């Protein structure tokens, strides 16, 4: 039987008697309740923030349908504010949402504005930087004619020949090339290294490569020496040091309570 110490009192618990095991079970229950509270707080923070108030970037092709609709509404509301606040009616046409390059430009400008005006602890000079750097730079790029924008009073169809969604000139040769660099199966995390699709994470859980911390929906997962939280159809790494320390300690204690003598150390 593994030795279990009461973290609060430092007392070595008796695991050879029924009263001692009852005390261990009570501590286990308390730890599970603490873990549930942490999970609820993490999920609440994620749900309350929403896409329009999230701290991370908006990567359009990675958003779920619900996230995409929320992001579109948030961006459209902000663009309306921008056009009404500054004399940009002729430089940012109402058909901006029909132009993918303008959508990306305005999204980046929106995120920079949020970072300057809504981010906690933002620099007092961030708003001045937004006005002096990011807004003029966007207007310069749009006005320079590099984008496929020919709209003035009304929307004009894009010149489709300027777009080509193919990734490479020869897909078969490219697949052969990258297979020699690193097998696709050996790269479970996306190229950005900051998320994993739910189907792949579920495979890791089913095979035992990943461990769930609890049995509740949305319980954190330990995989590749990283703790992950589910966000819709993707998993995101936990970055808060305090949360990582807590989950590490919780994982160790849950393993000890289950009689795992090789429980991860905190």
ROTI-454313 format. One record per residue: x, y, z of N, C-alpha, C in turn. Coordinates in steps of 0.1 Angstrom, whole numbers, plus 5000, padded with zeros to 4 digits. Atoms other than C-alpha are relative to their C-alpha. Layout:
ROTI-454313
XYZXYZXYZ ...
***
This chain:
ROTI-454313
500949885000500050005000500950125000 499249885001501450344991499850095012 500149904989502150605018499350134995 500849885004499650895017500150105011 499849904990500351215035498850114999 501049894999497651475046500750134997 499349885005498751785027499950115010 500249894991497252015053500749985014 499450024987498651855085501349934999 498750075001501651665072500049865006 500150134993500351355089500049884990 500050125009501051015074498849925004 501350064998497750845070500149855001 500050154998497050485081499149944989 500850075011496050285050499849855003 500250144997496049955068498849975009 501250024992492850005088498850074993 501349955006489250075079499950155003 500149864997489250415098501050084991 499049935008492450515080499550014985 500450005014491050415046498850104998 501149915001487850615054500550144999 499449865000490050925061500650034986 499449985013491850875028498950024990 501249985009488450845010499550145002 500549864998487351165026500950104994 499149915006490451345015499950004984 500250025014489951194980498850084995 501249935004486451334979500250155000 499849864999487551674990500950054988 499249965011490251684963499250004987 500850015012487751574936499150135000 500849885000485451864947500850124996 499149895004488352104944500250004985 499750015014489151974910498750044991 501349975007485452004899499850155000 500149855000485452374910501050064990 499049945010488652444890499449984986 500550035014487052274859498850104997 501149925002483852474864500550154997 499549865002485852804866500650014987 499449995013487852724835498950004989 501050005010484752634815499150135000 500849874999482852944828500850114994 499249905006485753164818500049994985 500150025014485753014784498750044994 501349985005482053034779499650155001 500349864998481653384793500750094991 499249925008484453524773499450014986 500549995014483053424739501150034990 499049975010484953474707500350154999 499849865001484353854706500850065011 499249954989486053894740501249915004 499050094997488553614738501450074999 498649945000492253684744500849954988 499250065010493453464716499650064986 500349955014493553534678498749944994 501150065008490653474654500549944987 499550075012491753214629498749944993 501450035006488653194606499849864996 500250145005489252854590500149905011 499950094988489752694625498850015009 501249984991486452824640498949904997 501250085001483452604646498950094994 501149925006480152714629499550105011 500549914990478952864662501150115003 498949904997482353044669500150094988 499949915012482453174633498850104999 501149905000478953324635500150105011 499849914989479753484668501150104996 498949915004483053624654499550104989 500549925010481253754623499250125005 500949894994478653944644500950105007 499249914993481354084666500850094991 499249925009483554204637499150104993 500949905007480554354618499650115009 500449894991479454544649501250105002 498949924998482954674653500350084988 499849925013483354774616499050114999 501049895001480054964618500450125009 499549894991481455154648501250074994 498849945006484755214630499650104989 500449925011483055354599499250125005 500849894995480755574620500950095009 499249924991483555694643501150084992 499049945008486155784616499550014985 500549985014485655914580500649904991 499450115008486355584564498949944991 501050065008483155524544500449974986 499650025014484955544511501249905000 498850094999488055344523499649865005 500550134996486155064540498649984995 501350015006483254974518499149915008 501050084993480054824531500149854996 499850145005480854504511501349945005 498850054995483954444531500049855003 500150144996482654104542500049914988 499950085012482653994506501449984995 498650005004486354044503500949935011 499350074990488453784521501350075005 498849934995491653994522499650125009 500549904991489654284537499549955013 500550064987488054054563501349975009 498850034992491553944574500750135005 499449874996492854304575499250065011 500949944990489854424595500049925013 499950094988490054124618501350035008 498749974993493754204626499950145007 500249864994492854574632499149995012 500950014989489954474654500749945012 499350064989492154244675501050105007 499149904995494754524678499350105009 500849904993492054764689499549945014 500450064988490754514715501249995010 498850014991494254464728500450135006 499749874994494654834733498950065009 501149944993491254914747499349915010 500850094991489754604764500949915007 499150094993492754404775500450055014 499649964987493354414812501550025001 498649974999496654574820500750054987 499449955012497054724785500850135003 499149894999499754984781499250134998 500749885001498555344785500350074986 499749955013500155414751499549914989 500450095010498555124733499050064991 501049935009495655334720500650104991 499249915009498055594707500749924989 499350095010499955314690499149954990 501050055010496755184674499750114990 500449895009495955524660501250044991 498849965008499555604649500649904992 499350115007500555264636499049914992 500850105006497955004630498950054990 501049945009495055214616500550064987 499449945012497155424592500649894991 499350115008499055104580498949924993 501150075007495754924572499550094988 500549915011494555224552501050024989 499049995010497855254534499949874991 500050125008497754884523498749994991 501350015008494054904512500150104989 500049895010494655234493501149984990 498950025009497855104477499649924988 500550085011495854884454500549864999 499550145000497454554463498949905001 501150094998494154404472499050014988 501050015011491354304448498850085003 501149914996489154604457499850104989 500349905010487454794430498650065003 501449964996484254884449500050155005 500249864995483155244454498650025005 501449984995479455314455499349865002 500650134998478554944452501049894998 499150115001480054604453500349964986 499650065013481954474422500649865003 499550144998482654104418501550005000 498550025000486153994426500549944987 499450065012488453894398500549865005 499850134995488453524405501449944997 498750055004491653464386501250045009 498949964991493653634413500149915013 500050094989492853354438500249864996 499750145003494153004438500249935014 500050064987493452784469500849875000 499150114999495752504458501250025009 498949994991498452434483501450004993 498850015007501252334460499749964985 500250035014501852274423499849854997 500250145002502051894426499849935014 500450054987500251744456500749865003 499450134998501651384451501550025004 498649984997505251504450500250065014 499949934987504651724480499849915011 500350104990503151444500501249905002 498850084999506251224492501150075007 498949924994508551504502499850015015 500249984986506951574536500049875008 499950134993506751204544501449965004 498650034997510551194544500550105011 499649914989510651494568499549965013 500550054987508351364595498649944997 501350065003505451114593498950085006 501249924996502051284596499549945013 500650064988501051034623500850045013 499149964989503951154645499850145004 500349864997502551504646498650035004 501449994996499351504666499650155002 500449864998499451884673500150074987 500049935012498752124646501350084998 498849935003501452334629500350115010 499849894990500852614654500449955013 499650064988501452374682499250045012 500849954989498652524703498649945001 501350064999495652294698500149864994 500150145005494551944690498549984997 501450035003491351824673499549895009 500650094990488951634695500149864996 500050145004488851324674501449945003 498750054997492651284677500349995015 499850014986492651354714499349885005 500850124995489951094719500749874997 499250125003492150844701501149985010 499050014990494950924725499549955013 500650054988492650874754499749865000 500450145002491350544741501249915001 498850085000494850414736500850015013 499349994988495950524770501250104999 498949915001498550774757499650135007 500449884993496451054772499249965012 500750044987494951054808499050115003 501049904995491751224819500150025015 499949974985491751394853498550025005 501450004996488251304864499149944990 501050075009485151154848498950104996 501049915004483151474843500250054986 499849955013482451614809500950135000 499149885000485151864800501249995010 498950024991487651714825501350024993 498749985006491251814818500649874996 499250125005493551574799501550035001 498549994999497251514805500549924988 499450075012499051434772501350074996 498749955005502651484760500550115010 499549924989503551644794499350145000 500849885001500851914788498649975005 501450014996497451964804499250084990 500849955011494652024779498650025005 501449974997491152174782499249994987 500850015012488352094757499350134997 500749885005486952384736499349974988 500850045012484252264713500649874994 499450125007485852024688501550015000 498649994999489352114698500550005015 499450004987491652084728501150115000 499049894999493752384740500949975012 499250024989496752364763499850105011 500149924989496452504798501350085002 498849925000498952794801500250075014 499949944987498252934836500949925009 499150074991501052834859499349955012 500750044988498852824889499149884997 500950115004496352604871500849874997 499150125003499152374859500549945012 499550064987500552334894498949935007 501250074993497052254908499749874993 500350125008496352004880501049895002 498950094998499751844885499849935014 500150054987499151804922498749915001 501250084999495551684917500249864993 499750125008496751424891500849905009 499250084991499351294916499249945011 500850054989496851264944498949904996 501050105005494251094923500649874997 499350125003496850844912500349925012 499650074987497950774948498749945006 501250054994494350734959499549884993 500450125008493850484931501049885002 499150104997496850294944501149984989 498950005010499250384915501350045006 498749974994502750364929500950084991 499249925009504150544898499350134997 500749875002502050854902500950114997 499149895004503551164885500350095012 499649914989505451384909499650144998 500449875002504351734915501250094998 
***
